[in-house]
Amino acid sequence: MTDRSIRFGDNVAKARKAKGWTQLKLSLMANVAKSYLSEVETGKRNPTLNEMVKIADALGVSLQSLIDF
């Protein structure tokens, strides 16, 4: 786990919760596995740029808002 991956995961979780979505809903919207998304949110995974864009697009937010540390 890196500090950056933890902060990215925190930002994803905050954006998801602000929409009132479950991890399952976001995983379906972003076309990623729920277990993968859970690991992203806890900082256990370092998503690729492509996956970060898919998550941001699904949330309807800019990628910059998720990586703005």
N, CA, C and O atoms as a Tripos MOL2 file, in Angstrom:
@<TRIPOS>MOLECULE
protein
  276   275    69     0     0
PROTEIN
NO_CHARGES

@<TRIPOS>ATOM
      1 N           0.8360   -1.1860    0.0000 N.3       1 MET1
      2 CA          0.0000    0.0000    0.0000 C.3       1 MET1
      3 C           0.8770    1.2450    0.0000 C.2       1 MET1
      4 O           1.8270    1.3570    0.7750 O.2       1 MET1
      5 N           0.5470    2.1540   -0.8640 N.am      2 THR2
      6 CA          1.2430    3.4340   -0.8670 C.3       2 THR2
      7 C           0.2770    4.5090   -0.4000 C.2       2 THR2
      8 O          -0.9410    4.3440   -0.4530 O.2       2 THR2
      9 N           0.8430    5.5990    0.0510 N.am      3 ASP3
     10 CA          0.0210    6.7120    0.5060 C.3       3 ASP3
     11 C          -0.8750    7.2210   -0.6220 C.2       3 ASP3
     12 O          -2.0260    7.5910   -0.3930 O.2       3 ASP3
     13 N          -0.3390    7.2360   -1.8320 N.am      4 ARG4
     14 CA         -1.1290    7.7170   -2.9810 C.3       4 ARG4
     15 C          -2.3020    6.8020   -3.2730 C.2       4 ARG4
     16 O          -3.4050    7.2720   -3.5510 O.2       4 ARG4
     17 N          -2.0710    5.4960   -3.2120 N.am      5 SER5
     18 CA         -3.1740    4.5770   -3.4960 C.3       5 SER5
     19 C          -4.2440    4.6630   -2.4170 C.2       5 SER5
     20 O          -5.4320    4.5160   -2.7060 O.2       5 SER5
     21 N          -3.8350    4.8990   -1.1800 N.am      6 ILE6
     22 CA         -4.8110    5.0710   -0.1010 C.3       6 ILE6
     23 C          -5.6290    6.3380   -0.3160 C.2       6 ILE6
     24 O          -6.8490    6.3280   -0.1520 O.2       6 ILE6
     25 N          -4.9640    7.4190   -0.6790 N.am      7 ARG7
     26 CA         -5.6900    8.6800   -0.9100 C.3       7 ARG7
     27 C          -6.6150    8.5770   -2.1190 C.2       7 ARG7
     28 O          -7.7350    9.0860   -2.0860 O.2       7 ARG7
     29 N          -6.1570    7.9200   -3.1900 N.am      8 PHE8
     30 CA         -7.0280    7.7200   -4.3480 C.3       8 PHE8
     31 C          -8.2540    6.9140   -3.9370 C.2       8 PHE8
     32 O          -9.3810    7.2830   -4.2660 O.2       8 PHE8
     33 N          -8.0390    5.8250   -3.2260 N.am      9 GLY9
     34 CA         -9.1470    4.9870   -2.7670 C.3       9 GLY9
     35 C         -10.1220    5.7480   -1.8920 C.2       9 GLY9
     36 O         -11.3360    5.5910   -2.0260 O.2       9 GLY9
     37 N          -9.5980    6.5700   -0.9970 N.am     10 ASP10
     38 CA        -10.4650    7.3940   -0.1430 C.3      10 ASP10
     39 C         -11.3290    8.3330   -0.9900 C.2      10 ASP10
     40 O         -12.5200    8.5030   -0.7280 O.2      10 ASP10
     41 N         -10.7140    8.9360   -2.0050 N.am     11 ASN11
     42 CA        -11.4600    9.8510   -2.8710 C.3      11 ASN11
     43 C         -12.5420    9.1210   -3.6610 C.2      11 ASN11
     44 O         -13.6360    9.6500   -3.8580 O.2      11 ASN11
     45 N         -12.2380    7.9110   -4.1110 N.am     12 VAL12
     46 CA        -13.2470    7.1140   -4.8220 C.3      12 VAL12
     47 C         -14.4000    6.7950   -3.8770 C.2      12 VAL12
     48 O         -15.5650    6.9590   -4.2390 O.2      12 VAL12
     49 N         -14.0810    6.3430   -2.6740 N.am     13 ALA13
     50 CA        -15.1220    5.9810   -1.7060 C.3      13 ALA13
     51 C         -15.9920    7.1930   -1.3530 C.2      13 ALA13
     52 O         -17.2120    7.0680   -1.2510 O.2      13 ALA13
     53 N         -15.3750    8.3540   -1.1690 N.am     14 LYS14
     54 CA        -16.1440    9.5690   -0.8470 C.3      14 LYS14
     55 C         -17.0810    9.9460   -1.9890 C.2      14 LYS14
     56 O         -18.2400   10.2920   -1.7600 O.2      14 LYS14
     57 N         -16.5760    9.8780   -3.2210 N.am     15 ALA15
     58 CA        -17.4100   10.2210   -4.3800 C.3      15 ALA15
     59 C         -18.5480    9.2170   -4.5350 C.2      15 ALA15
     60 O         -19.6730    9.5930   -4.8630 O.2      15 ALA15
     61 N         -18.2580    7.9550   -4.3010 N.am     16 ARG16
     62 CA        -19.2870    6.9150   -4.4080 C.3      16 ARG16
     63 C         -20.3620    7.1270   -3.3470 C.2      16 ARG16
     64 O         -21.5540    7.0730   -3.6510 O.2      16 ARG16
     65 N         -19.9560    7.3640   -2.1250 N.am     17 LYS17
     66 CA        -20.9080    7.5620   -1.0320 C.3      17 LYS17
     67 C         -21.7200    8.8350   -1.2160 C.2      17 LYS17
     68 O         -22.8870    8.8840   -0.8260 O.2      17 LYS17
     69 N         -21.1190    9.8660   -1.8060 N.am     18 ALA18
     70 CA        -21.8480   11.1120   -2.0750 C.3      18 ALA18
     71 C         -22.9980   10.8720   -3.0380 C.2      18 ALA18
     72 O         -24.0070   11.5760   -2.9910 O.2      18 ALA18
     73 N         -22.8520    9.8830   -3.9140 N.am     19 LYS19
     74 CA        -23.9270    9.5230   -4.8430 C.3      19 LYS19
     75 C         -24.9150    8.5650   -4.2140 C.2      19 LYS19
     76 O         -25.9710    8.2990   -4.7870 O.2      19 LYS19
     77 N         -24.5860    8.0380   -3.0310 N.am     20 GLY20
     78 CA        -25.4600    7.0730   -2.3840 C.3      20 GLY20
     79 C         -25.3610    5.6920   -2.9970 C.2      20 GLY20
     80 O         -26.2830    4.8850   -2.8800 O.2      20 GLY20
     81 N         -24.2360    5.4170   -3.6540 N.am     21 TRP21
     82 CA        -24.0480    4.1490   -4.3430 C.3      21 TRP21
     83 C         -23.3240    3.1420   -3.4610 C.2      21 TRP21
     84 O         -22.5130    3.5090   -2.6110 O.2      21 TRP21
     85 N         -23.6250    1.8860   -3.6730 N.am     22 THR22
     86 CA        -22.8750    0.7960   -3.0620 C.3      22 THR22
     87 C         -21.6590    0.5040   -3.9250 C.2      22 THR22
     88 O         -21.5610    0.9690   -5.0610 O.2      22 THR22
     89 N         -20.7370   -0.2700   -3.3740 N.am     23 GLN23
     90 CA        -19.5990   -0.7020   -4.1840 C.3      23 GLN23
     91 C         -20.0810   -1.5390   -5.3620 C.2      23 GLN23
     92 O         -19.5160   -1.4620   -6.4530 O.2      23 GLN23
     93 N         -21.1100   -2.3270   -5.1480 N.am     24 LEU24
     94 CA        -21.6310   -3.1500   -6.2400 C.3      24 LEU24
     95 C         -22.1280   -2.2840   -7.3850 C.2      24 LEU24
     96 O         -21.8300   -2.5620   -8.5460 O.2      24 LEU24
     97 N         -22.8820   -1.2370   -7.0700 N.am     25 LYS25
     98 CA        -23.3970   -0.3650   -8.1350 C.3      25 LYS25
     99 C         -22.2520    0.2800   -8.9020 C.2      25 LYS25
    100 O         -22.2590    0.2940  -10.1330 O.2      25 LYS25
    101 N         -21.2760    0.8120   -8.1880 N.am     26 LEU26
    102 CA        -20.1480    1.4450   -8.8860 C.3      26 LEU26
    103 C         -19.3740    0.4240   -9.7060 C.2      26 LEU26
    104 O         -18.9600    0.7180  -10.8270 O.2      26 LEU26
    105 N         -19.1770   -0.7580   -9.1670 N.am     27 SER27
    106 CA        -18.4380   -1.7670   -9.9280 C.3      27 SER27
    107 C         -19.1650   -2.1180  -11.2200 C.2      27 SER27
    108 O         -18.5300   -2.3190  -12.2550 O.2      27 SER27
    109 N         -20.4810   -2.1920  -11.1650 N.am     28 LEU28
    110 CA        -21.2570   -2.4750  -12.3780 C.3      28 LEU28
    111 C         -21.1780   -1.3150  -13.3640 C.2      28 LEU28
    112 O         -21.0230   -1.5270  -14.5670 O.2      28 LEU28
    113 N         -21.2850   -0.0910  -12.8560 N.am     29 MET29
    114 CA        -21.2390    1.0880  -13.7210 C.3      29 MET29
    115 C         -19.8630    1.2590  -14.3720 C.2      29 MET29
    116 O         -19.7600    1.7100  -15.5130 O.2      29 MET29
    117 N         -18.8020    0.8930  -13.6320 N.am     30 ALA30
    118 CA        -17.4450    1.0570  -14.1440 C.3      30 ALA30
    119 C         -16.9250   -0.1910  -14.8520 C.2      30 ALA30
    120 O         -15.8350   -0.1880  -15.4250 O.2      30 ALA30
    121 N         -17.7200   -1.2540  -14.8040 N.am     31 ASN31
    122 CA        -17.3260   -2.5230  -15.4250 C.3      31 ASN31
    123 C         -16.0120   -3.0660  -14.8500 C.2      31 ASN31
    124 O         -15.1030   -3.4630  -15.5790 O.2      31 ASN31
    125 N         -15.9510   -3.0660  -13.5140 N.am     32 VAL32
    126 CA        -14.8350   -3.6830  -12.8010 C.3      32 VAL32
    127 C         -15.4240   -4.6100  -11.7420 C.2      32 VAL32
    128 O         -16.5730   -4.4370  -11.3350 O.2      32 VAL32
    129 N         -14.6560   -5.5750  -11.3040 N.am     33 ALA33
    130 CA        -15.1420   -6.5070  -10.2850 C.3      33 ALA33
    131 C         -15.3150   -5.7880   -8.9510 C.2      33 ALA33
    132 O         -14.5270   -4.9100   -8.5980 O.2      33 ALA33
    133 N         -16.3580   -6.1730   -8.2170 N.am     34 LYS34
    134 CA        -16.6130   -5.5670   -6.9200 C.3      34 LYS34
    135 C         -15.4340   -5.7710   -5.9760 C.2      34 LYS34
    136 O         -15.0590   -4.8530   -5.2470 O.2      34 LYS34
    137 N         -14.8520   -6.9580   -5.9850 N.am     35 SER35
    138 CA        -13.7080   -7.2240   -5.1120 C.3      35 SER35
    139 C         -12.5210   -6.3280   -5.4770 C.2      35 SER35
    140 O         -11.7850   -5.8760   -4.6010 O.2      35 SER35
    141 N         -12.3440   -6.0780   -6.7690 N.am     36 TYR36
    142 CA        -11.2800   -5.1870   -7.2300 C.3      36 TYR36
    143 C         -11.5340   -3.7740   -6.7280 C.2      36 TYR36
    144 O         -10.6240   -3.1210   -6.2170 O.2      36 TYR36
    145 N         -12.7720   -3.2970   -6.8730 N.am     37 LEU37
    146 CA        -13.1150   -1.9500   -6.4310 C.3      37 LEU37
    147 C         -12.8970   -1.8060   -4.9260 C.2      37 LEU37
    148 O         -12.4020   -0.7780   -4.4640 O.2      37 LEU37
    149 N         -13.2600   -2.8180   -4.1760 N.am     38 SER38
    150 CA        -13.0420   -2.7950   -2.7340 C.3      38 SER38
    151 C         -11.5610   -2.6300   -2.4090 C.2      38 SER38
    152 O         -11.1940   -1.8670   -1.5160 O.2      38 SER38
    153 N         -10.7200   -3.3510   -3.1400 N.am     39 GLU39
    154 CA         -9.2810   -3.2430   -2.9130 C.3      39 GLU39
    155 C          -8.7370   -1.8910   -3.3500 C.2      39 GLU39
    156 O          -7.7890   -1.3860   -2.7490 O.2      39 GLU39
    157 N          -9.3160   -1.3010   -4.3820 N.am     40 VAL40
    158 CA         -8.9210    0.0530   -4.7930 C.3      40 VAL40
    159 C          -9.2700    1.0330   -3.6800 C.2      40 VAL40
    160 O          -8.4470    1.8680   -3.3040 O.2      40 VAL40
    161 N         -10.4900    0.9340   -3.1520 N.am     41 GLU41
    162 CA        -10.9310    1.8740   -2.1240 C.3      41 GLU41
    163 C         -10.1210    1.7610   -0.8360 C.2      41 GLU41
    164 O          -9.9860    2.7450   -0.1100 O.2      41 GLU41
    165 N          -9.5890    0.6040   -0.5440 N.am     42 THR42
    166 CA         -8.7900    0.4220    0.6730 C.3      42 THR42
    167 C          -7.3000    0.6210    0.4210 C.2      42 THR42
    168 O          -6.4920    0.4890    1.3400 O.2      42 THR42
    169 N          -6.9350    0.9370   -0.8130 N.am     43 GLY43
    170 CA         -5.5420    1.2030   -1.1400 C.3      43 GLY43
    171 C          -4.7040   -0.0410   -1.3430 C.2      43 GLY43
    172 O          -3.4790    0.0500   -1.4240 O.2      43 GLY43
    173 N          -5.3330   -1.1960   -1.4270 N.am     44 LYS44
    174 CA         -4.5960   -2.4490   -1.6120 C.3      44 LYS44
    175 C          -4.2350   -2.7020   -3.0660 C.2      44 LYS44
    176 O          -3.3760   -3.5350   -3.3560 O.2      44 LYS44
    177 N          -4.8810   -1.9920   -3.9820 N.am     45 ARG45
    178 CA         -4.6150   -2.1290   -5.4180 C.3      45 ARG45
    179 C          -4.1930   -0.7900   -5.9790 C.2      45 ARG45
    180 O          -4.6480    0.2590   -5.5240 O.2      45 ARG45
    181 N          -3.3290   -0.8320   -6.9610 N.am     46 ASN46
    182 CA         -2.9460    0.3550   -7.7200 C.3      46 ASN46
    183 C          -3.5730    0.2290   -9.0950 C.2      46 ASN46
    184 O          -3.0510   -0.4930   -9.9440 O.2      46 ASN46
    185 N          -4.6780    0.9120   -9.3320 N.am     47 PRO47
    186 CA         -5.3540    0.7720  -10.6220 C.3      47 PRO47
    187 C          -4.5430    1.3780  -11.7610 C.2      47 PRO47
    188 O          -3.7610    2.3080  -11.5650 O.2      47 PRO47
    189 N          -4.7480    0.8340  -12.9380 N.am     48 THR48
    190 CA         -4.1230    1.3970  -14.1280 C.3      48 THR48
    191 C          -4.8330    2.6960  -14.4810 C.2      48 THR48
    192 O          -5.9140    2.9860  -13.9670 O.2      48 THR48
    193 N          -4.2260    3.4600  -15.3480 N.am     49 LEU49
    194 CA         -4.8520    4.7020  -15.8030 C.3      49 LEU49
    195 C          -6.2110    4.4140  -16.4260 C.2      49 LEU49
    196 O          -7.1700    5.1460  -16.1810 O.2      49 LEU49
    197 N          -6.3050    3.3660  -17.2200 N.am     50 ASN50
    198 CA         -7.5590    2.9990  -17.8560 C.3      50 ASN50
    199 C          -8.6490    2.7250  -16.8130 C.2      50 ASN50
    200 O          -9.7870    3.1720  -16.9570 O.2      50 ASN50
    201 N          -8.2850    1.9920  -15.7730 N.am     51 GLU51
    202 CA         -9.2670    1.6790  -14.7260 C.3      51 GLU51
    203 C          -9.6600    2.9320  -13.9450 C.2      51 GLU51
    204 O         -10.8230    3.0910  -13.5720 O.2      51 GLU51
    205 N          -8.7000    3.8200  -13.6960 N.am     52 MET52
    206 CA         -9.0270    5.0670  -12.9930 C.3      52 MET52
    207 C         -10.0110    5.9020  -13.8060 C.2      52 MET52
    208 O         -10.9370    6.4970  -13.2540 O.2      52 MET52
    209 N          -9.8020    5.9430  -15.1220 N.am     53 VAL53
    210 CA        -10.7070    6.6980  -15.9980 C.3      53 VAL53
    211 C         -12.0970    6.0660  -15.9940 C.2      53 VAL53
    212 O         -13.0970    6.7830  -15.9540 O.2      53 VAL53
    213 N         -12.1770    4.7380  -16.0350 N.am     54 LYS54
    214 CA        -13.4750    4.0600  -16.0040 C.3      54 LYS54
    215 C         -14.2260    4.3780  -14.7060 C.2      54 LYS54
    216 O         -15.4340    4.6120  -14.7280 O.2      54 LYS54
    217 N         -13.5210    4.3850  -13.5950 N.am     55 ILE55
    218 CA        -14.1520    4.6890  -12.3040 C.3      55 ILE55
    219 C         -14.6170    6.1440  -12.2730 C.2      55 ILE55
    220 O         -15.7400    6.4290  -11.8560 O.2      55 ILE55
    221 N         -13.7670    7.0550  -12.7100 N.am     56 ALA56
    222 CA        -14.1360    8.4720  -12.7360 C.3      56 ALA56
    223 C         -15.3400    8.7080  -13.6430 C.2      56 ALA56
    224 O         -16.2690    9.4240  -13.2680 O.2      56 ALA56
    225 N         -15.3270    8.1130  -14.8260 N.am     57 ASP57
    226 CA        -16.4440    8.2660  -15.7640 C.3      57 ASP57
    227 C         -17.7410    7.7240  -15.1700 C.2      57 ASP57
    228 O         -18.7970    8.3440  -15.2950 O.2      57 ASP57
    229 N         -17.6540    6.5710  -14.5290 N.am     58 ALA58
    230 CA        -18.8450    5.9750  -13.9280 C.3      58 ALA58
    231 C         -19.4070    6.8780  -12.8340 C.2      58 ALA58
    232 O         -20.6230    6.9820  -12.6720 O.2      58 ALA58
    233 N         -18.5220    7.5260  -12.0870 N.am     59 LEU59
    234 CA        -18.9620    8.4300  -11.0200 C.3      59 LEU59
    235 C         -19.4050    9.7910  -11.5560 C.2      59 LEU59
    236 O         -20.0510   10.5630  -10.8480 O.2      59 LEU59
    237 N         -19.0560   10.0760  -12.8000 N.am     60 GLY60
    238 CA        -19.4030   11.3700  -13.3810 C.3      60 GLY60
    239 C         -18.5550   12.4980  -12.8180 C.2      60 GLY60
    240 O         -19.0110   13.6360  -12.7000 O.2      60 GLY60
    241 N         -17.3060   12.1680  -12.4690 N.am     61 VAL61
    242 CA        -16.3830   13.1740  -11.9430 C.3      61 VAL61
    243 C         -15.1170   13.1540  -12.7880 C.2      61 VAL61
    244 O         -14.8700   12.2120  -13.5410 O.2      61 VAL61
    245 N         -14.3250   14.2040  -12.6520 N.am     62 SER62
    246 CA        -13.0640   14.2330  -13.3890 C.3      62 SER62
    247 C         -12.0500   13.3260  -12.7030 C.2      62 SER62
    248 O         -12.0910   13.1270  -11.4890 O.2      62 SER62
    249 N         -11.1580   12.7920  -13.4910 N.am     63 LEU63
    250 CA        -10.0850   11.9860  -12.9180 C.3      63 LEU63
    251 C          -9.2600   12.8480  -11.9630 C.2      63 LEU63
    252 O          -8.8090   12.3770  -10.9200 O.2      63 LEU63
    253 N          -9.0730   14.0970  -12.3270 N.am     64 GLN64
    254 CA         -8.2920   15.0020  -11.4830 C.3      64 GLN64
    255 C          -8.8800   15.1120  -10.0790 C.2      64 GLN64
    256 O          -8.1380   15.2060   -9.1020 O.2      64 GLN64
    257 N         -10.2010   15.0990   -9.9730 N.am     65 SER65
    258 CA        -10.8110   15.2060   -8.6420 C.3      65 SER65
    259 C         -10.5120   13.9780   -7.7780 C.2      65 SER65
    260 O         -10.5300   14.0610   -6.5490 O.2      65 SER65
    261 N         -10.2410   12.8560   -8.4130 N.am     66 LEU66
    262 CA         -9.9290   11.6340   -7.6690 C.3      66 LEU66
    263 C          -8.4550   11.5220   -7.3220 C.2      66 LEU66
    264 O          -8.0850   10.8490   -6.3600 O.2      66 LEU66
    265 N          -7.6020   12.1920   -8.1200 N.am     67 ILE67
    266 CA         -6.1680   12.1070   -7.8490 C.3      67 ILE67
    267 C          -5.6210   13.4070   -7.2890 C.2      67 ILE67
    268 O          -4.4090   13.5290   -7.1130 O.2      67 ILE67
    269 N          -6.4620   14.3690   -7.0080 N.am     68 ASP68
    270 CA         -6.0350   15.6460   -6.4620 C.3      68 ASP68
    271 C          -5.7170   15.4680   -4.9850 C.2      68 ASP68
    272 O          -6.6110   15.4920   -4.1380 O.2      68 ASP68
    273 N          -4.4470   15.2910   -4.6870 N.am     69 PHE69
    274 CA         -4.0310   15.0730   -3.3060 C.3      69 PHE69
    275 C          -3.5690   16.3820   -2.7410 C.2      69 PHE69
    276 O          -3.1670   16.4450   -1.5790 O.2      69 PHE69
@<TRIPOS>BOND
     1     1     2 1
     2     2     3 1
     3     3     4 2
     4     3     5 am
     5     5     6 1
     6     6     7 1
     7     7     8 2
     8     7     9 am
     9     9    10 1
    10    10    11 1
    11    11    12 2
    12    11    13 am
    13    13    14 1
    14    14    15 1
    15    15    16 2
    16    15    17 am
    17    17    18 1
    18    18    19 1
    19    19    20 2
    20    19    21 am
    21    21    22 1
    22    22    23 1
    23    23    24 2
    24    23    25 am
    25    25    26 1
    26    26    27 1
    27    27    28 2
    28    27    29 am
    29    29    30 1
    30    30    31 1
    31    31    32 2
    32    31    33 am
    33    33    34 1
    34    34    35 1
    35    35    36 2
    36    35    37 am
    37    37    38 1
    38    38    39 1
    39    39    40 2
    40    39    41 am
    41    41    42 1
    42    42    43 1
    43    43    44 2
    44    43    45 am
    45    45    46 1
    46    46    47 1
    47    47    48 2
    48    47    49 am
    49    49    50 1
    50    50    51 1
    51    51    52 2
    52    51    53 am
    53    53    54 1
    54    54    55 1
    55    55    56 2
    56    55    57 am
    57    57    58 1
    58    58    59 1
    59    59    60 2
    60    59    61 am
    61    61    62 1
    62    62    63 1
    63    63    64 2
    64    63    65 am
    65    65    66 1
    66    66    67 1
    67    67    68 2
    68    67    69 am
    69    69    70 1
    70    70    71 1
    71    71    72 2
    72    71    73 am
    73    73    74 1
    74    74    75 1
    75    75    76 2
    76    75    77 am
    77    77    78 1
    78    78    79 1
    79    79    80 2
    80    79    81 am
    81    81    82 1
    82    82    83 1
    83    83    84 2
    84    83    85 am
    85    85    86 1
    86    86    87 1
    87    87    88 2
    88    87    89 am
    89    89    90 1
    90    90    91 1
    91    91    92 2
    92    91    93 am
    93    93    94 1
    94    94    95 1
    95    95    96 2
    96    95    97 am
    97    97    98 1
    98    98    99 1
    99    99   100 2
   100    99   101 am
   101   101   102 1
   102   102   103 1
   103   103   104 2
   104   103   105 am
   105   105   106 1
   106   106   107 1
   107   107   108 2
   108   107   109 am
   109   109   110 1
   110   110   111 1
   111   111   112 2
   112   111   113 am
   113   113   114 1
   114   114   115 1
   115   115   116 2
   116   115   117 am
   117   117   118 1
   118   118   119 1
   119   119   120 2
   120   119   121 am
   121   121   122 1
   122   122   123 1
   123   123   124 2
   124   123   125 am
   125   125   126 1
   126   126   127 1
   127   127   128 2
   128   127   129 am
   129   129   130 1
   130   130   131 1
   131   131   132 2
   132   131   133 am
   133   133   134 1
   134   134   135 1
   135   135   136 2
   136   135   137 am
   137   137   138 1
   138   138   139 1
   139   139   140 2
   140   139   141 am
   141   141   142 1
   142   142   143 1
   143   143   144 2
   144   143   145 am
   145   145   146 1
   146   146   147 1
   147   147   148 2
   148   147   149 am
   149   149   150 1
   150   150   151 1
   151   151   152 2
   152   151   153 am
   153   153   154 1
   154   154   155 1
   155   155   156 2
   156   155   157 am
   157   157   158 1
   158   158   159 1
   159   159   160 2
   160   159   161 am
   161   161   162 1
   162   162   163 1
   163   163   164 2
   164   163   165 am
   165   165   166 1
   166   166   167 1
   167   167   168 2
   168   167   169 am
   169   169   170 1
   170   170   171 1
   171   171   172 2
   172   171   173 am
   173   173   174 1
   174   174   175 1
   175   175   176 2
   176   175   177 am
   177   177   178 1
   178   178   179 1
   179   179   180 2
   180   179   181 am
   181   181   182 1
   182   182   183 1
   183   183   184 2
   184   183   185 am
   185   185   186 1
   186   186   187 1
   187   187   188 2
   188   187   189 am
   189   189   190 1
   190   190   191 1
   191   191   192 2
   192   191   193 am
   193   193   194 1
   194   194   195 1
   195   195   196 2
   196   195   197 am
   197   197   198 1
   198   198   199 1
   199   199   200 2
   200   199   201 am
   201   201   202 1
   202   202   203 1
   203   203   204 2
   204   203   205 am
   205   205   206 1
   206   206   207 1
   207   207   208 2
   208   207   209 am
   209   209   210 1
   210   210   211 1
   211   211   212 2
   212   211   213 am
   213   213   214 1
   214   214   215 1
   215   215   216 2
   216   215   217 am
   217   217   218 1
   218   218   219 1
   219   219   220 2
   220   219   221 am
   221   221   222 1
   222   222   223 1
   223   223   224 2
   224   223   225 am
   225   225   226 1
   226   226   227 1
   227   227   228 2
   228   227   229 am
   229   229   230 1
   230   230   231 1
   231   231   232 2
   232   231   233 am
   233   233   234 1
   234   234   235 1
   235   235   236 2
   236   235   237 am
   237   237   238 1
   238   238   239 1
   239   239   240 2
   240   239   241 am
   241   241   242 1
   242   242   243 1
   243   243   244 2
   244   243   245 am
   245   245   246 1
   246   246   247 1
   247   247   248 2
   248   247   249 am
   249   249   250 1
   250   250   251 1
   251   251   252 2
   252   251   253 am
   253   253   254 1
   254   254   255 1
   255   255   256 2
   256   255   257 am
   257   257   258 1
   258   258   259 1
   259   259   260 2
   260   259   261 am
   261   261   262 1
   262   262   263 1
   263   263   264 2
   264   263   265 am
   265   265   266 1
   266   266   267 1
   267   267   268 2
   268   267   269 am
   269   269   270 1
   270   270   271 1
   271   271   272 2
   272   271   273 am
   273   273   274 1
   274   274   275 1
   275   275   276 2
@<TRIPOS>SUBSTRUCTURE
     1 MET1         2 RESIDUE 1 A MET
     2 THR2         6 RESIDUE 1 A THR
     3 ASP3        10 RESIDUE 1 A ASP
     4 ARG4        14 RESIDUE 1 A ARG
     5 SER5        18 RESIDUE 1 A SER
     6 ILE6        22 RESIDUE 1 A ILE
     7 ARG7        26 RESIDUE 1 A ARG
     8 PHE8        30 RESIDUE 1 A PHE
     9 GLY9        34 RESIDUE 1 A GLY
    10 ASP10       38 RESIDUE 1 A ASP
    11 ASN11       42 RESIDUE 1 A ASN
    12 VAL12       46 RESIDUE 1 A VAL
    13 ALA13       50 RESIDUE 1 A ALA
    14 LYS14       54 RESIDUE 1 A LYS
    15 ALA15       58 RESIDUE 1 A ALA
    16 ARG16       62 RESIDUE 1 A ARG
    17 LYS17       66 RESIDUE 1 A LYS
    18 ALA18       70 RESIDUE 1 A ALA
    19 LYS19       74 RESIDUE 1 A LYS
    20 GLY20       78 RESIDUE 1 A GLY
    21 TRP21       82 RESIDUE 1 A TRP
    22 THR22       86 RESIDUE 1 A THR
    23 GLN23       90 RESIDUE 1 A GLN
    24 LEU24       94 RESIDUE 1 A LEU
    25 LYS25       98 RESIDUE 1 A LYS
    26 LEU26      102 RESIDUE 1 A LEU
    27 SER27      106 RESIDUE 1 A SER
    28 LEU28      110 RESIDUE 1 A LEU
    29 MET29      114 RESIDUE 1 A MET
    30 ALA30      118 RESIDUE 1 A ALA
    31 ASN31      122 RESIDUE 1 A ASN
    32 VAL32      126 RESIDUE 1 A VAL
    33 ALA33      130 RESIDUE 1 A ALA
    34 LYS34      134 RESIDUE 1 A LYS
    35 SER35      138 RESIDUE 1 A SER
    36 TYR36      142 RESIDUE 1 A TYR
    37 LEU37      146 RESIDUE 1 A LEU
    38 SER38      150 RESIDUE 1 A SER
    39 GLU39      154 RESIDUE 1 A GLU
    40 VAL40      158 RESIDUE 1 A VAL
    41 GLU41      162 RESIDUE 1 A GLU
    42 THR42      166 RESIDUE 1 A THR
    43 GLY43      170 RESIDUE 1 A GLY
    44 LYS44      174 RESIDUE 1 A LYS
    45 ARG45      178 RESIDUE 1 A ARG
    46 ASN46      182 RESIDUE 1 A ASN
    47 PRO47      186 RESIDUE 1 A PRO
    48 THR48      190 RESIDUE 1 A THR
    49 LEU49      194 RESIDUE 1 A LEU
    50 ASN50      198 RESIDUE 1 A ASN
    51 GLU51      202 RESIDUE 1 A GLU
    52 MET52      206 RESIDUE 1 A MET
    53 VAL53      210 RESIDUE 1 A VAL
    54 LYS54      214 RESIDUE 1 A LYS
    55 ILE55      218 RESIDUE 1 A ILE
    56 ALA56      222 RESIDUE 1 A ALA
    57 ASP57      226 RESIDUE 1 A ASP
    58 ALA58      230 RESIDUE 1 A ALA
    59 LEU59      234 RESIDUE 1 A LEU
    60 GLY60      238 RESIDUE 1 A GLY
    61 VAL61      242 RESIDUE 1 A VAL
    62 SER62      246 RESIDUE 1 A SER
    63 LEU63      250 RESIDUE 1 A LEU
    64 GLN64      254 RESIDUE 1 A GLN
    65 SER65      258 RESIDUE 1 A SER
    66 LEU66      262 RESIDUE 1 A LEU
    67 ILE67      266 RESIDUE 1 A ILE
    68 ASP68      270 RESIDUE 1 A ASP
    69 PHE69      274 RESIDUE 1 A PHE
